[in-house]
């Protein structure tokens, strides 16, 4: 097979085209990853808020139980 400059140029252009498409796909994936990280941060913040609310309710329940035990005993 004879390799000519035109053949090399044709292959290089095809490779360049594929690289451009791959770069675009990577850009989309990076954007999607940023969105997912944002949602994950929101979920984590909501979970922290719920944990604080549960801890507050647990402390309140503990105080009520201590009062009931001390009043009943």
ABEGO torsion letter per residue (X at the ends): XBBBAAAAAAAAAAAAAAAAAAAAAAAAAAAAAAAAAAAAAAAAAAAAAAAAAAAAAAAAAAAAAAAAAAAAX
